[in-house]
Amino acid sequence: MSITPAAPDTDPCAVLAAIAHRDGIPAAFTHLTTTLAARRRWHALFDARLLEARHRLSLPLSGDLAAAPPEARAALEAASLVACREVGWPLVEEGRVAAGWMYLRAAVEPAEMGAALTRLVERLDAPGSGDDPAADEALQEVIHVALWEGVDPPLGLRLLLARSGTCNTITAYEQAVSRLPAVRQQPSARLLVEHLHEQVARALAGDLARRGVVADDTPPAGDAPINALLAAADGLTDGSIHVDVSHLQSVLRIARVCTDRPTVTRAWDLAGYACRLPAEVVYAGEAPFEQVGEASRHFFGAQLGHDADTAVAFFRRAALEAKVAEAGSLPADVLVLLLWRLGRPAEALHAALDRPADDGMPSVLSATGMLPTLVELGTAAGDHITLQAACRRHGDEITFMASLAAAAGGHGRAAGPGIAPVSESN
């Protein structure tokens, strides 16, 4: 069986051969890349761009380049990044997000990709878009790239929340977001707190309206409607439940990373709701949040100016009990974090120096940057003497040197993210 060649005017290979013969190889490459782009053959265009760059740089057209001059390899790498952007952006624009990100991950900043994904979502989710399988597939790819590739976790979580519900979204947060630096967790945590707060407020308002406790048109909006609704119902001590309790406890834990007042207010409001739940439906949290509602109400309330001294005493007692029982560093970490957020760095420094040493690995609060460093604490407290004395006792030369530099006018963050407690192992 023989293959009948296409007519010269319709055979792209014949056209390329004719151009190369008449105008040279560079002109043939120009024709090839132009026509591939016009036909939206993006993967082929990328291959053609690399081949074109190798030819232009007088490099082997295939095979390993280990023996090539370093400047030529660098030029080829630069050409590759240009090609990645040239083919990646059109793929994203067409909704082929995963394929586009395959090229763009090496060539663009996540924020730039996140902005493009936001524009794509606005187009795909526009009113009247209807049930479009292709659009739904594209949105699923947006979720994967935004959330699991870390490009824009809040965008991925928002889409997941709308499509898969609260439970799956909380699980995704725990798996994909919770180990990110605290500042990158915060937008996603705010999203979950706001969502659950609205969910509880609406359910509670609806229940109380049916009971005739509040008017049917009582709006659940606002920073703290839950406490107001509960107050209208004299605490609502009948054991009724308006939310999945596991979701509530998870979101209260997630909310600890947030520092903005609206989110802390909503979290404090949710903690107040948790305090009224029947004991049999609440599972014990990790110390010092065994009683999740009570401890969370202290933690968030203190940051809003509600009985801060009582809250500090609560967490100081929990830290001491954990230290005596050798029960880990989380209670001490929470005490340090709360004192720091309350603007009490001298107390926070002493609490940090008194916390148990980490067993080889930094604690979660430290690793994610929620806690200030010892040098930050010493600088804020104006007390490098106490810190340096502790470093001398424990042979911690690194923190000692960082403290010396900070005291001499260096940057207070010189010791890096998270607390690095003085210990014999340093």
C-alpha positions in Angstrom: 0.0 0.0 0.0 1.5 3.3 -1.0 0.8 6.8 0.4 -0.4 9.3 -2.2 1.3 12.6 -1.5 -0.9 15.7 -1.1 -0.9 18.3 -3.8 2.0 20.7 -3.3 -0.3 23.7 -2.5 -2.0 21.8 0.4 0.9 19.8 1.7 2.4 21.8 4.6 5.7 19.9 4.3 5.9 20.8 0.7 5.3 24.4 1.5 8.0 24.4 4.1 10.4 22.7 1.7 9.7 25.3 -0.9 10.2 28.2 1.5 13.4 26.7 2.9 14.7 26.3 -0.7 13.8 29.8 -1.7 14.3 31.9 1.4 16.3 29.7 3.8 15.6 27.7 7.0 14.9 30.7 9.3 12.1 31.8 6.9 10.7 28.2 7.0 10.7 28.3 10.8 8.8 31.6 10.7 6.2 30.2 8.4 5.9 27.0 10.5 5.4 28.8 13.8 3.0 31.3 12.3 0.7 28.7 10.9 0.8 26.5 14.0 -0.3 29.5 16.1 -3.1 30.3 13.6 -4.3 26.6 13.9 -4.0 26.8 17.7 -1.7 23.8 17.8 0.0 25.0 20.9 2.0 21.9 21.9 3.4 21.6 18.4 4.3 25.3 18.5 6.3 24.8 21.7 8.3 22.0 20.0 8.8 24.2 16.9 10.1 27.1 19.0 12.7 25.0 20.8 13.8 23.5 17.5 14.0 27.0 16.0 16.1 28.2 19.0 18.5 25.3 18.7 19.0 26.0 15.0 19.5 29.8 15.6 22.1 29.0 18.3 23.9 26.5 16.2 23.2 23.7 18.7 22.4 20.1 17.9 18.8 19.8 16.8 18.2 16.9 19.1 19.9 15.1 21.9 21.8 16.1 25.0 23.4 19.5 25.3 25.9 18.8 28.2 28.8 19.6 25.9 27.3 22.9 24.6 28.8 26.2 25.7 27.2 27.5 28.9 26.1 30.8 27.2 24.3 28.9 24.5 22.5 26.7 27.0 21.5 29.8 28.9 20.2 31.4 25.7 18.2 28.2 24.9 16.7 28.3 28.4 15.6 31.9 27.9 14.0 31.0 24.6 12.3 28.1 26.3 10.7 30.3 28.9 9.5 32.7 26.2 7.9 29.7 24.4 6.3 28.5 27.6 4.5 31.9 27.9 3.6 32.0 24.2 1.8 28.6 24.3 0.7 28.5 28.0 -1.4 31.6 28.1 -3.6 30.7 25.1 -4.1 27.2 26.6 -5.4 28.8 29.8 -7.6 31.2 27.8 -9.1 28.2 26.1 -9.9 26.6 29.4 -7.2 24.0 29.1 -5.8 25.1 32.5 -3.7 22.0 33.4 -2.0 22.0 30.1 -1.3 25.7 30.2 0.1 25.5 33.7 2.4 22.7 32.6 4.2 25.3 30.5 3.7 28.4 32.7 4.8 27.0 36.1 8.4 27.6 35.1 7.8 30.9 33.4 5.4 33.1 35.5 4.8 34.0 39.0 1.9 32.3 40.8 0.1 35.7 41.3 0.1 36.3 37.6 -1.4 32.9 37.0 -3.9 33.4 39.8 -5.1 36.6 38.2 -5.6 34.8 34.9 -7.5 32.0 36.6 -9.8 34.6 38.3 -10.6 36.1 34.9 -11.3 32.7 33.4 -13.6 31.8 36.3 -15.5 35.1 35.9 -16.1 34.2 32.3 -17.0 30.5 32.9 -19.3 31.4 35.8 -21.0 34.3 34.1 -24.8 34.5 34.2 -26.3 32.5 31.4 -23.4 30.2 31.0 -25.6 27.3 31.9 -24.6 23.7 32.2 -21.6 23.4 29.9 -19.5 20.2 30.4 -16.4 21.8 28.9 -16.8 24.8 31.3 -17.3 22.4 34.2 -14.1 20.5 33.3 -12.2 23.7 33.0 -13.4 24.8 36.5 -12.3 21.5 37.9 -8.8 22.1 36.4 -8.9 25.6 37.9 -9.6 24.1 41.3 -6.6 21.7 40.9 -4.1 24.3 39.8 -5.3 27.0 42.2 -5.6 24.8 45.3 -3.4 21.7 44.9 -0.6 23.5 42.9 -0.7 26.4 45.4 -1.3 29.1 42.7 -4.3 30.7 44.4 -5.7 28.6 47.3 -8.6 30.9 48.2 -9.9 30.8 44.6 -9.6 27.0 44.6 -11.4 26.7 48.0 -14.2 29.1 46.9 -14.9 27.0 43.8 -14.7 23.8 45.8 -17.0 25.1 48.5 -19.7 25.9 45.9 -19.4 22.5 44.2 -18.5 20.0 46.9 -19.6 21.6 50.2 -18.1 22.5 53.5 -16.8 19.1 54.6 -14.7 18.5 51.4 -13.4 22.1 51.5 -12.2 21.8 55.1 -10.5 18.5 54.2 -8.8 20.2 51.2 -7.7 23.1 53.5 -6.1 20.7 55.9 -4.3 18.8 53.1 -3.3 21.6 50.8 -3.2 24.9 52.8 -2.5 24.2 56.5 1.2 23.8 56.1 1.7 26.9 54.1 3.2 30.0 55.8 0.7 31.7 58.0 0.4 34.7 55.7 -0.6 32.5 52.8 -3.1 30.6 54.9 -5.0 33.7 56.1 -7.1 34.4 52.9 -8.3 30.8 52.8 -9.0 30.7 56.5 -11.0 34.0 56.2 -13.1 32.4 53.5 -14.0 29.4 55.6 -14.7 31.4 58.8 -16.9 33.8 56.8 -18.8 30.9 55.1 -19.4 29.0 58.3 -20.4 32.1 60.3 -23.0 33.0 57.7 -24.2 29.4 57.6 -24.7 29.2 61.4 -26.2 32.7 61.6 -28.8 32.0 58.9 -29.8 28.6 60.4 -30.1 30.1 63.8 -32.0 33.1 62.7 -34.4 30.8 60.7 -34.9 28.6 63.8 -35.6 31.5 66.1 -38.0 33.1 63.6 -40.0 29.8 63.4 -40.2 29.9 67.2 -41.4 33.5 67.2 -38.3 34.7 69.1 -37.2 37.1 66.4 -38.9 38.7 63.4 -38.9 36.8 60.2 -36.9 39.5 58.5 -34.1 39.6 61.1 -31.0 39.8 59.0 -28.1 37.5 59.9 -25.6 39.8 58.4 -23.0 41.7 60.4 -19.9 40.9 62.3 -21.4 39.2 65.3 -25.1 38.3 64.8 -24.9 34.9 66.5 -24.3 36.3 70.0 -27.1 38.8 69.5 -29.5 36.0 68.3 -28.5 33.8 71.2 -29.0 36.7 73.7 -32.5 37.2 72.2 -33.3 33.6 73.0 -31.8 33.7 76.5 -28.9 31.5 75.4 -31.0 28.9 73.7 -30.1 26.1 76.1 -32.4 23.5 74.7 -29.6 21.6 73.0 -30.6 22.4 69.4 -27.8 22.2 66.8 -27.6 24.3 63.6 -24.4 23.2 62.1 -22.2 20.1 61.7 -20.2 20.2 65.0 -17.1 18.8 63.4 -17.1 21.6 60.8 -17.5 24.2 63.6 -14.6 22.8 65.6 -12.4 22.5 62.5 -13.1 26.1 61.5 -12.4 27.4 65.0 -9.0 25.7 64.8 -8.3 27.1 61.3 -9.3 30.6 62.4 -6.4 30.9 64.8 -4.1 31.8 61.9 -6.1 35.0 61.3 -5.4 38.4 62.8 -7.8 40.8 61.0 -10.5 42.1 63.3 -13.6 41.0 61.2 -12.4 37.4 61.0 -11.4 37.3 64.7 -14.8 38.7 65.5 -16.6 36.1 63.5 -14.5 33.4 65.1 -15.3 34.7 68.6 -19.0 34.7 67.6 -18.7 31.1 66.5 -16.9 30.2 69.7 -19.8 31.6 71.7 -22.2 29.3 69.7 -19.9 26.3 70.4 -20.1 27.0 74.2 -23.8 26.3 74.2 -23.6 22.9 72.5 -24.4 19.8 74.5 -21.3 18.1 75.8 -22.1 14.8 74.2 -21.9 16.2 70.7 -18.5 17.9 71.1 -15.3 16.0 70.8 -12.3 17.1 72.9 -9.6 19.1 71.1 -5.9 19.1 71.6 -4.6 21.0 74.7 -5.1 23.8 75.5 -8.3 23.6 73.4 -9.8 20.5 75.1 -13.0 22.5 75.6 -13.0 24.0 72.2 -15.7 26.5 72.7 -14.5 27.9 76.0 -10.8 28.1 75.0 -11.6 29.6 71.6 -13.8 32.2 73.2 -10.9 33.2 75.5 -8.4 33.2 72.6 -10.4 35.2 70.1 -12.2 37.4 72.7 -8.9 38.6 74.3 -7.7 39.8 70.9 -10.9 41.9 70.7 -10.4 43.4 74.2 -12.8 41.0 76.1 -11.2 40.0 79.4 -7.7 39.7 78.1 -6.2 39.1 81.6 -8.6 36.2 82.2 -7.7 34.7 78.9 -3.9 35.0 79.5 -4.4 33.4 82.9 -6.3 30.6 81.3 -3.6 29.8 78.7 -0.8 30.4 81.2 -2.3 27.7 83.5 -2.7 25.4 80.5 1.0 25.9 79.5 2.2 25.2 83.1 0.1 22.0 83.3 1.4 20.8 79.9 5.0 21.5 81.0 4.6 19.5 84.2 2.9 16.6 82.4 5.5 16.8 79.5 2.5 17.1 77.2 4.1 19.0 74.3 4.6 22.6 73.4 1.3 23.7 71.9 -0.1 25.2 75.1 3.1 27.2 75.6 3.0 28.3 71.9 -0.6 29.5 72.2 0.3 31.5 75.3 3.3 33.1 73.4 1.1 33.8 70.4 -1.7 35.4 72.4 0.7 37.6 74.4 2.4 38.7 71.2 -0.9 39.6 69.5 -2.0 41.5 72.6 1.1 43.7 72.4 2.8 42.2 75.5 6.2 41.2 74.1 8.1 41.2 77.4 5.7 38.6 78.8 5.8 36.7 75.5 9.6 36.6 75.6 9.6 35.0 79.1 6.9 32.6 78.1 8.9 31.6 75.0 12.0 31.1 77.0 10.0 28.9 79.4 8.4 26.7 76.7 9.5 23.1 76.3 12.2 22.6 73.6 11.0 21.1 70.3 12.0 17.5 69.8 14.1 17.9 66.7 11.4 19.5 64.6 9.8 22.9 65.1 6.2 23.0 66.2 3.4 23.7 63.7 2.9 27.3 64.9 6.6 27.9 64.7 7.1 26.2 61.3 4.3 28.2 59.7 5.6 31.5 61.0 2.7 32.3 63.3 5.0 32.8 66.2 7.6 35.6 66.5 11.2 34.7 66.8 13.0 35.1 70.0 15.0 37.9 68.5 11.8 39.7 67.5 10.5 39.2 71.0 13.7 40.6 72.5 13.7 43.5 70.1 10.0 44.4 70.7 10.5 44.0 74.5 13.7 46.0 74.5 15.3 43.2 76.5 18.1 41.5 74.7 19.9 41.0 78.0 17.4 38.4 79.2 17.5 36.6 75.8 21.3 36.6 75.7 21.5 35.2 79.3 19.3 32.3 78.3 21.4 31.7 75.2 24.5 31.6 77.4 22.9 29.0 79.7 22.0 26.7 76.8 24.9 27.2 74.5 22.7 28.7 71.8 25.3 30.7 69.8 23.1 31.3 66.8 20.3 33.0 68.6 22.9 34.8 70.8 24.6 36.2 67.7 21.3 37.2 66.1 20.4 39.0 69.3 23.8 40.8 69.3 23.2 41.9 65.8 19.7 43.1 66.4 20.7 45.0 69.6 23.4 46.7 67.5 20.8 47.9 65.0 20.3 44.9 62.8 16.9 43.7 61.6 14.8 42.1 64.3 13.8 39.2 62.0 17.4 38.0 61.5 16.8 34.7 63.2 14.3 33.6 60.6 10.6 32.5 60.8 9.2 31.0 63.9 10.5 30.6 67.4 13.9 28.9 67.7 13.9 28.1 71.4 17.2 27.9 73.2 18.1 24.3 73.9 21.1 22.1 74.5 20.8 20.8 71.0 21.4 24.2 69.3 
